[in-house]
């Protein structure tokens, strides 16, 4: 059934202004109904897909387009859109790269965004994420920021209640112990946004929630919705993980059946 779902980049159902969250969840329901997998199994599936010829850049493009579709659904979809810009908190790895792609697709749909690279270095740490960071250059609807330390991250607390949406694209895997800066302060931005009534969308898993066990570190993002890919994650189905993830959507990203060994 997974192969019958169109990929996000070519799916006419996702065309702006896009569906609302209920309709989007129903559209992707066949994937949400599949057997859940661990974060480790998903990493293996991703690697096998690339060995079969699906590039990491192609997977990231589909994932980012799916994130943008979920974001549009959360800010209004086909209805009245929430005012303000989307704030995308992007970590240095591929989870952040999904956020960069999402910003590009949100711009095409008429949604302005601020993309904040939350990392010690001024460029993402993986090739695919770096390429998609560079692709944002010159897009008027996208403002790029580099948050190198806790002070930089906390500056985003000013006026956070005016954001249309916050996308947590910080970390796609769980961590053990307390979070390091500047990721820790970026998580605090997510928490403050939620308190202010701003929708929070997590990418793959809320930052600091282990996708396999559902066990959180401290602090941890509490999302209104989480979008993950290919199959559900076991950790997001646990009592604690489900509470922190909110509504979970599972989107196709083009992983071939041969890569799936569950």
QUISULLIN-V743014 format. One record per residue. SS is DSSP state (H for helix, E for strand, L for the rest). PSI is psi as a letter, one per 20 degrees, with the letter a starting at -180 (999 if undefined). Layout:
((SS:PSI) (SS:PSI))
This chain:
((L:h) (H:h) (H:i) (H:i) (L:p) (L:q) (L:q) (H:h) (H:i) (H:j) (L:o) (H:h) (H:h) (H:i) (L:p) (L:q) (L:i) (L:r) (L:r) (L:r) (H:h) (H:g) (H:h) (H:g) (H:g) (H:h) (H:h) (L:j) (H:h) (H:h) (H:h) (H:h) (L:i) (L:r) (L:p) (L:q) (E:r) (L:r) (H:h) (H:g) (H:g) (H:h) (H:h) (H:g) (H:g) (H:g) (H:g) (H:h) (H:g) (H:h) (H:h) (L:i) (L:i) (L:o) (L:q) (H:h) (H:h) (H:g) (H:g) (H:h) (H:g) (H:g) (H:g) (H:h) (H:h) (H:h) (H:g) (H:h) (H:g) (H:h) (H:g) (H:h) (H:h) (H:h) (H:j) (L:h) (L:c) (L:i) (L:b) (L:p) (L:q) (L:p) (L:r) (L:r) (L:q) (E:p) (E:o) (E:o) (E:o) (E:p) (L:r) (L:i) (L:b) (H:h) (H:g) (H:h) (H:h) (H:h) (H:h) (H:g) (H:g) (H:h) (H:g) (H:g) (H:h) (H:h) (H:g) (H:h) (L:j) (L:j) (L:o) (L:q) (E:q) (E:p) (E:o) (E:o) (E:o) (E:n) (L:q) (L:h) (L:q) (L:i) (L:q) (L:q) (L:i) (L:q) (H:g) (H:g) (H:g) (H:g) (H:h) (H:h) (H:g) (H:h) (L:i) (L:i) (L:p) (L:i) (L:o) (L:h) (L:i) (E:p) (E:p) (E:p) (E:q) (E:o) (E:n) (L:h) (L:a) (H:h) (H:g) (H:g) (H:g) (H:i) (H:h) (H:i) (H:h) (L:o) (L:j) (H:h) (H:i) (H:i) (L:q) (L:h) (E:q) (E:p) (E:o) (E:n) (E:l) (L:f) (L:p) (L:i) (L:r) (L:r) (L:r) (L:p) (L:a) (E:q) (L:q) (L:q) (L:q) (L:j) (H:g) (H:g) (H:h) (H:h) (H:h) (H:h) (H:g) (H:g) (H:g) (H:h) (H:g) (H:g) (H:h) (L:j) (L:j) (L:p) (L:q) (E:p) (E:p) (E:q) (E:p) (L:g) (L:q) (L:p) (L:p) (L:j) (E:p) (L:p) (L:i) (L:g) (L:h) (L:j) (L:p) (E:q) (L:a) (E:p) (L:r) (L:q) (L:p) (L:o) (L:q) (L:h) (E:q) (E:p) (E:p) (E:a) (E:q) (L:g) (L:q) (L:q) (E:p) (H:g) (H:h) (H:i) (H:i) (L:r) (H:g) (H:g) (H:g) (H:h) (H:h) (H:h) (H:h) (L:b) (E:p) (E:p) (E:q) (E:o) (E:q) (L:q) (L:j) (L:k) (L:p) (L:q) (H:h) (H:h) (H:i) (L:o) (L:k) (L:999))
